[in-house]
Amino acid sequence: MTETILANATLVLPDDVMTGHLVLRDGLIAEIGAGRALPKGALDCEGDLLAPGLIELHTDNLERHIEPRPKVAWPHTDAIIAHDAELCSVGITTVFDALRVGSIGPSGARSDYREYARALADEILGMRARDGFRISHYLHLRAEVCSETLLDELAKFGPEDRVGIVSLMDHTPGERQFRDLSKLRDYVRKKHGLSEAEFLAHVEHEKALKARHGAAHEAGTVAAASRLGAVLASHDDTTAEQVAVSRGHGVRFAEFPTTFEAAKACREQGIAVMMGAPNLIRGGSHSGNVAAQALAEADLLDIVSSDYVPGSLLSAALILGDIWDDPARGIATVTSAPAKAVGLNDRGAIAVGLRADLIRAHRVERSAALRGVWVKGKRVG
C-alpha cells in the first residue's frame, strides 16, 4: 500500500471550493477532509489550489515538436517525450493526441498534407507500452473530409488503438473556419509561401476534392467512429443546419463552433461546446470567428481546449471562474466536463474512489504557477 497526504490545500471540488486535505492511496483518492490541520507525514500545500489533473481533448502540440521549424523534421521519439513532458509541466494529466487522417497527393498545392497518422500512432502506443510517459495518452483522429485518402487511412486503425475521439473536419475553402477567404489567404500564403496563383489553385483543388469525396468521407468517418468505439466530435460548425447534421451523426461535443448561432444550436441539441483557451486569453479568435468569452458570458461554453498553447489551459479555467464568479465551474471546463464528454468516468474530479490525478497550483493574477502534478497518486511533476 502506498499513501500520500496533501494537506492545508484549497480543494477544488465538483461544486465547491474548501480548505482541506486529501489522502491518496494505491493510485486513488481515498479520503477527503476539511480544515487546515496537517496530519502526520502530510505535504503542506500552504493554501495552494489542489484540483483534478487537466484533461486535454484537442492539442496540436505534438506536431510542433515533430516539426519545430518549417521543413525541419525532429526525431519522433525525442519529440513525443518532449511533448509528454511539456503537457505534464502545465498540469495536463490526460491527453488525446490529435492526429490528422486524410491526405492530399502530389497534385495538391500543399506538400505538408501527406499521410502520417498510423506510423505516429504506432510510436505513441509503443512509448506507452514501454512505460515511457508521465501522463495518460489516448488518440484523437481528426478526419479531414476535404482530402483524397481519408477512408483508407481510417481503415488502418482498430479498437485496440486507444482512439477515444474521431472528429469530422472540413477545411474546404469558403466554408466553416475559413468562410472568409481573405483570412485563409493570409494563413496559407504566410505558412506555406504560396504565390497568389498557387493559392487560387489550392482553393479550386480543395473545392473539387470536397465535391468528389465529401459525402462518402463524412459517412465513412461516422461509421469508423462507431467501429473504433470512439466519441464523435464535430469541428467548426457554423450554422444551425450544420449542427443539426452533427446531431444526426451522434456528435457528442463540438470543437470550436465559429458563430454564436452554432453554439446556441449546440446547446439546444444537447451537444457540448468546446472552445480554445488561446481564444479566451487573447480576447478573440485568430480567424475572426466568435469569441470564447462571448459564449462564456452567454452560458454557451462547456469545455476548454489548449489547442496550440498547452500552458493556456489552466489560465483559461481560472479566467472562466472569475467570469462566472464560480472557481469550481471554471476548473470543471478542463476536468470533469471533458471527462464526461469522452466517457472517462474514473477521473476529472476530486471524489473518493477516483484516480488520484491532481495538480497543485499557486494563483498568480489570471494565471497560476504549478507546484506539483500527480498521476495515479505518483508525483510526476
NUSELUM-769752 format. One line per field, with one value per residue (C-alpha): x, y, z; residue number from 0; residue in three letters. Coordinates in Angstrom, 1 decimal, always signed. Layout:
// NUSELUM-769752
X (X:...) $
Y (Y:...) $
Z (Z:...) $
k (NUM:...) $
r (ALA:...) $
This chain:
// NUSELUM-769752
X (+0.0:+1.3:-0.1:+0.3:-1.4:-1.8:-3.0:-3.7:-4.9:-7.7:-9.6:-11.5:-14.4:-17.0:-19.4:-17.4:-14.0:-12.9:-9.8:-8.9:-6.7:-6.7:-5.4:-4.1:-3.8:-2.9:-3.5:-6.9:-8.4:-9.1:-10.2:-11.2:-11.1:-11.9:-9.8:-6.2:-4.8:-1.6:-1.9:+1.4:+3.5:+1.4:+2.7:+1.8:+0.2:+0.3:-3.2:-2.5:-5.2:-5.5:-7.5:-8.1:-5.5:-6.4:-7.9:-7.0:-9.2:-7.6:-4.0:-1.7:+1.3:+2.9:+3.1:+5.1:+7.7:+7.9:+8.4:+9.9:+10.6:+9.2:+10.6:+12.7:+11.9:+12.7:+13.3:+9.9:+10.9:+12.5:+9.5:+7.0:+8.9:+9.2:+5.5:+4.6:+6.9:+5.6:+1.9:+2.8:+4.6:+1.4:-0.9:-2.3:-2.6:-4.7:-4.3:-6.0:-3.2:-4.7:-3.6:-4.9:-6.2:-6.9:-4.1:-3.7:-1.3:+1.3:-1.4:-2.3:-0.6:+0.4:+3.2:+2.5:-0.7:+0.9:-0.1:+1.5:-1.1:-0.8:+3.0:+3.0:+0.2:+2.4:+5.2:+2.9:+1.4:+4.8:+6.1:+3.1:+3.7:+7.3:+6.0:+7.7:+5.0:+4.4:+0.7:-2.1:-2.3:-5.2:-5.6:-7.8:-8.2:-9.0:-10.8:-10.3:-13.3:-11.6:-8.9:-8.1:-7.2:-9.4:-11.2:-8.0:-6.3:-9.2:-9.2:-5.7:-7.0:-8.7:-10.5:-7.2:-5.6:-7.0:-8.8:-11.0:-12.2:-12.9:-13.7:-15.3:-13.2:-14.0:-11.4:-12.9:-12.0:-15.0:-16.7:-16.7:-13.5:-12.4:-15.6:-13.7:-11.2:-9.1:-8.3:-7.5:-5.3:-3.3:-2.9:-2.0:+0.3:+2.2:+2.6:+3.3:+4.9:+2.3:+2.0:-1.4:-1.8:-0.8:-3.2:-6.1:-5.1:-5.2:-8.7:-10.0:-8.3:-9.8:-13.2:-13.1:-11.9:-14.9:-17.3:-15.8:-15.3:-17.1:-20.3:-18.6:-15.9:-18.4:-20.4:-17.3:-16.0:-19.2:-19.0:-15.3:-16.0:-18.6:-16.3:-13.5:-15.7:-14.7:-16.7:-17.7:-17.0:-17.8:-15.3:-16.0:-19.8:-21.0:-24.8:-27.7:-28.2:-24.7:-25.3:-28.5:-26.4:-23.9:-26.7:-27.9:-24.5:-24.4:-21.8:-21.2:-19.2:-18.5:-14.9:-14.7:-18.1:-17.4:-20.6:-23.0:-25.7:-23.9:-23.1:-26.7:-27.9:-25.4:-26.9:-30.4:-29.4:-27.6:-24.1:-21.3:-19.5:-15.7:-13.7:-9.9:-8.1:-6.0:-9.2:-10.3:-6.9:-6.2:-9.7:-10.9:-10.4:-7.3:-9.6:-12.1:-14.8:-16.9:-15.0:-14.9:-15.6:-18.8:-20.0:-19.0:-20.9:-24.0:-23.7:-22.8:-19.4:-18.8:-15.2:-11.9:-9.0:-5.5:-5.4:-1.9:-0.7:-0.6:+0.1:-3.2:-5.5:-5.3:-5.2:-8.4:-10.1:-9.2:-10.4:-13.7:-14.1:-13.7:-16.2:-18.8:-17.8:-17.5:-14.0:-15.2:-17.2:-14.2:-12.0:-14.7:-14.3:-10.9:-11.5:-14.9:-16.6:-14.1:-14.0:-17.8:-17.7:-15.5:-16.8:-13.8:-15.7:-12.6:-11.1:-11.8:-13.0:-11.8:-14.0:-13.4:-12.6:-11.5:-8.0:-5.6:-4.7:-4.1:-2.4:-1.2:-1.1:-0.3:-2.5:-0.7:-3.2:-5.0:-2.6:-1.1:+2.3:+2.3:+3.9:+3.0:+1.5:+0.3:-0.8:-2.5:-1.1:+2.5:+4.2:+5.4:+6.0) $
Y (+0.0:+3.5:+6.6:+10.3:+13.1:+16.5:+19.0:+22.6:+23.0:+24.9:+21.9:+22.4:+20.0:+19.4:+22.1:+24.0:+25.1:+24.4:+24.2:+20.6:+17.6:+14.5:+11.0:+9.3:+5.5:+3.0:+5.4:+6.6:+9.4:+7.5:+10.3:+13.9:+16.0:+19.6:+22.1:+23.4:+20.6:+18.8:+15.1:+13.3:+12.9:+15.3:+17.6:+21.2:+22.8:+26.2:+27.1:+26.4:+25.2:+21.4:+20.5:+17.5:+16.9:+18.7:+16.7:+17.9:+16.7:+18.5:+19.7:+20.3:+20.4:+17.2:+18.5:+21.5:+19.2:+17.0:+20.0:+22.7:+24.9:+24.7:+21.7:+20.7:+17.1:+16.1:+12.5:+11.3:+9.6:+12.8:+14.8:+12.5:+12.5:+16.3:+16.7:+14.5:+16.4:+19.8:+18.8:+17.4:+20.6:+22.6:+20.3:+18.2:+14.6:+13.1:+14.0:+12.9:+13.4:+14.9:+13.3:+14.2:+11.4:+12.2:+13.3:+15.0:+13.7:+15.5:+17.1:+19.5:+22.8:+21.8:+19.4:+19.0:+17.1:+13.7:+10.6:+10.3:+9.3:+5.5:+5.5:+8.2:+6.4:+3.3:+5.3:+6.9:+3.5:+1.9:+4.6:+3.9:+0.1:+0.8:+3.0:+6.0:+8.5:+10.7:+11.2:+9.3:+9.3:+8.5:+9.2:+11.7:+11.2:+14.4:+13.1:+15.6:+15.3:+17.5:+15.0:+12.0:+9.2:+9.5:+6.2:+4.2:+5.8:+5.3:+1.6:+1.2:+1.8:-0.7:-0.8:-1.8:+1.6:+3.7:+6.0:+8.0:+10.7:+10.9:+14.5:+15.4:+18.2:+20.1:+22.7:+23.3:+26.9:+29.3:+27.1:+26.8:+28.2:+29.9:+31.2:+34.4:+33.6:+36.6:+35.0:+31.8:+33.6:+35.3:+32.0:+29.7:+32.1:+33.0:+29.4:+27.7:+30.5:+30.2:+32.8:+34.3:+32.0:+28.9:+29.9:+30.2:+26.8:+25.4:+26.7:+25.2:+21.9:+21.5:+22.5:+19.8:+17.3:+18.1:+17.8:+14.4:+12.8:+14.8:+12.8:+9.4:+10.7:+12.1:+8.8:+6.7:+8.8:+8.3:+4.6:+4.5:+6.2:+3.6:+0.7:+2.1:+2.7:+6.4:+9.5:+11.5:+15.3:+18.0:+20.7:+24.4:+24.1:+27.5:+27.2:+25.7:+23.4:+22.1:+21.5:+19.5:+17.3:+16.8:+15.8:+13.3:+11.7:+11.3:+14.0:+14.4:+17.7:+20.5:+21.7:+25.4:+26.4:+29.6:+31.5:+32.4:+30.8:+27.4:+27.4:+28.2:+25.4:+23.0:+23.8:+23.2:+19.9:+18.7:+18.9:+20.2:+23.3:+23.3:+26.5:+27.2:+28.7:+30.9:+32.5:+33.3:+34.6:+36.7:+38.1:+36.7:+34.2:+34.5:+33.5:+36.2:+33.8:+34.1:+35.0:+32.3:+35.0:+36.0:+32.4:+32.1:+35.2:+33.8:+30.5:+28.6:+27.2:+23.8:+22.6:+24.3:+23.0:+24.4:+23.9:+25.2:+26.6:+23.9:+26.4:+28.2:+25.6:+26.3:+30.0:+29.8:+27.8:+30.4:+33.2:+31.5:+31.0:+34.8:+35.5:+33.2:+34.0:+30.3:+28.8:+25.2:+25.7:+27.2:+24.3:+21.9:+23.1:+21.5:+18.5:+16.9:+18.3:+16.9:+13.6:+13.4:+14.2:+11.2:+8.8:+8.8:+8.1:+7.3:+10.8:+14.5:+15.3:+15.2:+12.5:+9.3:+6.4:+8.3:+8.3:+10.5:+12.6:+16.0:+19.4:+21.8:+25.4:+28.8:+31.5:+34.5:+37.1:+35.5:+32.5:+30.0:+28.5:+24.7:+23.4:+19.7:+17.1:+13.6:+10.8:+7.8:+9.1:+9.2:+12.6:+13.2:+16.9) $
Z (+0.0:-1.0:+0.7:+0.2:+2.2:+0.7:+3.4:+4.0:+0.4:-1.3:-2.7:-5.9:-5.6:-8.2:-7.0:-4.3:-3.0:+0.5:+2.7:+3.4:+2.8:+0.6:+1.3:-1.8:-1.6:-4.2:-7.1:-5.9:-3.8:-0.6:+1.8:+1.8:+4.9:+5.8:+7.7:+7.8:+10.0:+8.9:+9.5:+10.3:+7.3:+5.1:+2.5:+3.4:+0.3:+2.0:+0.9:-2.8:-5.2:-5.3:-8.4:-10.6:-13.3:-16.5:-19.4:-22.9:-25.8:-28.7:-29.0:-31.9:-29.6:-30.8:-34.3:-33.1:-31.5:-34.6:-36.9:-34.6:-37.7:-41.2:-43.1:-40.0:-39.0:-35.4:-34.3:-33.2:-30.0:-28.8:-29.9:-28.2:-24.9:-25.0:-25.8:-22.8:-20.5:-21.6:-21.0:-17.6:-16.7:-17.2:-15.3:-18.1:-16.9:-19.6:-23.3:-26.6:-29.1:-32.2:-35.5:-38.9:-41.1:-44.7:-47.1:-50.4:-53.1:-55.2:-57.3:-54.4:-53.6:-50.0:-49.6:-45.8:-46.4:-46.6:-44.6:-41.2:-38.6:-38.5:-38.2:-35.5:-33.6:-33.5:-32.0:-29.3:-28.4:-28.4:-26.0:-23.7:-23.8:-22.6:-19.7:-21.2:-20.4:-17.3:-18.2:-19.8:-23.6:-25.9:-29.7:-31.4:-35.1:-37.0:-40.1:-42.9:-45.3:-47.9:-48.8:-51.0:-48.7:-45.6:-45.7:-46.5:-43.5:-41.1:-42.1:-40.7:-37.1:-34.9:-31.5:-29.8:-30.7:-27.8:-30.3:-27.9:-30.3:-34.0:-35.2:-38.5:-40.0:-43.2:-44.2:-47.7:-48.6:-48.1:-45.5:-41.7:-40.1:-43.3:-44.7:-45.2:-48.0:-47.1:-43.7:-45.4:-47.9:-45.1:-43.3:-46.1:-48.1:-45.0:-43.7:-47.0:-49.0:-51.9:-54.6:-55.3:-58.4:-56.3:-53.5:-56.1:-57.5:-54.0:-53.4:-56.6:-56.0:-52.5:-53.6:-56.2:-53.6:-51.4:-54.4:-55.3:-51.9:-49.3:-48.8:-48.8:-46.4:-44.0:-43.9:-43.6:-40.7:-38.7:-39.3:-38.3:-35.0:-34.2:-35.2:-33.1:-30.1:-30.2:-29.3:-32.4:-32.5:-35.0:-35.9:-36.8:-37.0:-38.4:-38.9:-37.1:-40.1:-39.7:-36.0:-36.9:-39.2:-36.4:-34.0:-36.6:-36.8:-33.0:-32.3:-28.5:-28.5:-30.9:-31.3:-31.8:-33.3:-35.3:-34.6:-31.8:-33.9:-34.0:-30.3:-29.4:-31.6:-30.0:-26.6:-27.9:-29.5:-26.3:-27.8:-25.5:-26.8:-26.7:-27.3:-27.4:-24.4:-26.6:-28.0:-24.4:-23.3:-26.4:-26.3:-29.6:-32.4:-34.7:-37.6:-36.9:-35.5:-32.4:-29.1:-26.4:-23.8:-25.5:-25.4:-21.7:-20.8:-22.7:-20.8:-24.0:-23.1:-21.6:-22.4:-23.0:-25.0:-25.1:-28.9:-29.8:-26.4:-23.7:-20.9:-21.7:-20.3:-16.6:-17.1:-19.2:-16.4:-13.8:-16.1:-16.6:-12.8:-12.5:-15.3:-13.7:-10.1:-9.6:-9.5:-9.3:-12.5:-14.3:-13.3:-14.4:-18.1:-18.2:-15.9:-15.3:-18.4:-20.9:-18.9:-19.2:-23.0:-23.7:-21.1:-18.8:-15.6:-13.5:-13.4:-13.7:-10.2:-6.6:-5.2:-3.2:-5.4:-8.5:-9.9:-8.0:-10.9:-9.3:-9.6:-7.0:-8.3:-6.8:-8.3:-9.8:-11.2:-14.1:-14.2:-11.8:-11.1:-10.9:-7.8:-8.2:-10.5:-9.5:-11.8:-10.1:-6.8:-8.1:-8.2:-11.8:-11.8) $
k (0:1:2:3:4:5:6:7:8:9:10:11:12:13:14:15:16:17:18:19:20:21:22:23:24:25:26:27:28:29:30:31:32:33:34:35:36:37:38:39:40:41:42:43:44:45:46:47:48:49:50:51:52:53:54:55:56:57:58:59:60:61:62:63:64:65:66:67:68:69:70:71:72:73:74:75:76:77:78:79:80:81:82:83:84:85:86:87:88:89:90:91:92:93:94:95:96:97:98:99:100:101:102:103:104:105:106:107:108:109:110:111:112:113:114:115:116:117:118:119:120:121:122:123:124:125:126:127:128:129:130:131:132:133:134:135:136:137:138:139:140:141:142:143:144:145:146:147:148:149:150:151:152:153:154:155:156:157:158:159:160:161:162:163:164:165:166:167:168:169:170:171:172:173:174:175:176:177:178:179:180:181:182:183:184:185:186:187:188:189:190:191:192:193:194:195:196:197:198:199:200:201:202:203:204:205:206:207:208:209:210:211:212:213:214:215:216:217:218:219:220:221:222:223:224:225:226:227:228:229:230:231:232:233:234:235:236:237:238:239:240:241:242:243:244:245:246:247:248:249:250:251:252:253:254:255:256:257:258:259:260:261:262:263:264:265:266:267:268:269:270:271:272:273:274:275:276:277:278:279:280:281:282:283:284:285:286:287:288:289:290:291:292:293:294:295:296:297:298:299:300:301:302:303:304:305:306:307:308:309:310:311:312:313:314:315:316:317:318:319:320:321:322:323:324:325:326:327:328:329:330:331:332:333:334:335:336:337:338:339:340:341:342:343:344:345:346:347:348:349:350:351:352:353:354:355:356:357:358:359:360:361:362:363:364:365:366:367:368:369:370:371:372:373:374:375:376:377:378:379:380) $
r (MET:THR:GLU:THR:ILE:LEU:ALA:ASN:ALA:THR:LEU:VAL:LEU:PRO:ASP:ASP:VAL:MET:THR:GLY:HIS:LEU:VAL:LEU:ARG:ASP:GLY:LEU:ILE:ALA:GLU:ILE:GLY:ALA:GLY:ARG:ALA:LEU:PRO:LYS:GLY:ALA:LEU:ASP:CYS:GLU:GLY:ASP:LEU:LEU:ALA:PRO:GLY:LEU:ILE:GLU:LEU:HIS:THR:ASP:ASN:LEU:GLU:ARG:HIS:ILE:GLU:PRO:ARG:PRO:LYS:VAL:ALA:TRP:PRO:HIS:THR:ASP:ALA:ILE:ILE:ALA:HIS:ASP:ALA:GLU:LEU:CYS:SER:VAL:GLY:ILE:THR:THR:VAL:PHE:ASP:ALA:LEU:ARG:VAL:GLY:SER:ILE:GLY:PRO:SER:GLY:ALA:ARG:SER:ASP:TYR:ARG:GLU:TYR:ALA:ARG:ALA:LEU:ALA:ASP:GLU:ILE:LEU:GLY:MET:ARG:ALA:ARG:ASP:GLY:PHE:ARG:ILE:SER:HIS:TYR:LEU:HIS:LEU:ARG:ALA:GLU:VAL:CYS:SER:GLU:THR:LEU:LEU:ASP:GLU:LEU:ALA:LYS:PHE:GLY:PRO:GLU:ASP:ARG:VAL:GLY:ILE:VAL:SER:LEU:MET:ASP:HIS:THR:PRO:GLY:GLU:ARG:GLN:PHE:ARG:ASP:LEU:SER:LYS:LEU:ARG:ASP:TYR:VAL:ARG:LYS:LYS:HIS:GLY:LEU:SER:GLU:ALA:GLU:PHE:LEU:ALA:HIS:VAL:GLU:HIS:GLU:LYS:ALA:LEU:LYS:ALA:ARG:HIS:GLY:ALA:ALA:HIS:GLU:ALA:GLY:THR:VAL:ALA:ALA:ALA:SER:ARG:LEU:GLY:ALA:VAL:LEU:ALA:SER:HIS:ASP:ASP:THR:THR:ALA:GLU:GLN:VAL:ALA:VAL:SER:ARG:GLY:HIS:GLY:VAL:ARG:PHE:ALA:GLU:PHE:PRO:THR:THR:PHE:GLU:ALA:ALA:LYS:ALA:CYS:ARG:GLU:GLN:GLY:ILE:ALA:VAL:MET:MET:GLY:ALA:PRO:ASN:LEU:ILE:ARG:GLY:GLY:SER:HIS:SER:GLY:ASN:VAL:ALA:ALA:GLN:ALA:LEU:ALA:GLU:ALA:ASP:LEU:LEU:ASP:ILE:VAL:SER:SER:ASP:TYR:VAL:PRO:GLY:SER:LEU:LEU:SER:ALA:ALA:LEU:ILE:LEU:GLY:ASP:ILE:TRP:ASP:ASP:PRO:ALA:ARG:GLY:ILE:ALA:THR:VAL:THR:SER:ALA:PRO:ALA:LYS:ALA:VAL:GLY:LEU:ASN:ASP:ARG:GLY:ALA:ILE:ALA:VAL:GLY:LEU:ARG:ALA:ASP:LEU:ILE:ARG:ALA:HIS:ARG:VAL:GLU:ARG:SER:ALA:ALA:LEU:ARG:GLY:VAL:TRP:VAL:LYS:GLY:LYS:ARG:VAL:GLY) $
